């Protein structure tokens, strides 16, 4: 075989090998492109998920702020109610003391009324006797004239 033929065969064989290798590399590159496109799609999905989470977090922040305001208002109202309950309790204790004093005064007044009633009865009886005596004396004086 001649050198030219050998060079031609070698060149053709090298072309085939090179073509096979390039074809395999092209296939690998196409596979990598597909993988990269898949990763790009995954990244886009993750970006959409992150944006959704940002929206959710913004909504949660707003709700949390509103709940915090409500909680503070309720705490303030609870403090006011506690103060009112304490004041009412103190007023009740004062009123209990006042009622006890009034009950003592009423009891004393009842006793005094009973004593005075008895005295008034005695005075009324005495007054009636004295009026009778005065009438008797007036009649005696009239008869003596």
DAHUSUL-V842162 format. One line per field, one symbol per residue. phi: phi as a letter, one per 30 degrees, with the letter a starting at -180 (. if undefined). psi: psi as a letter, one per 30 degrees, with the letter a starting at -180 (. if undefined). burial: 1 if it has 24 or more other C-alpha atoms within 12 Angstrom, else 0. A space follows every 50 residues. Layout:
BEGIN
phi=???
psi=???
burial=???
END
This chain:
BEGIN
phi=.ddddddddddddddddddddddddddddddddddddddddddddddddd dddddddddddddddddddddddddddddddddddddddddddddddddd dddddddddeddddddddddddddddddddddddddddddddddd
psi=kleeeeeeeeeeeeeeeeeeeeeeeeeeeeeeeeeeeeeeeeeeeeeeee eeeeeeeeeeeeeeeeeeeeeeeeeeeeeeeeeeeeeeeeeeeeeeeeee eeeeeeeeeeeeeeeeeeeeeeeeeeeeeeeeeeeeeeeeeeff.
burial=00000000000000000000000000000000000000000000000000 00000000000000000000000000000000000000000000000000 000000000000000000000000000000000000000000000
END
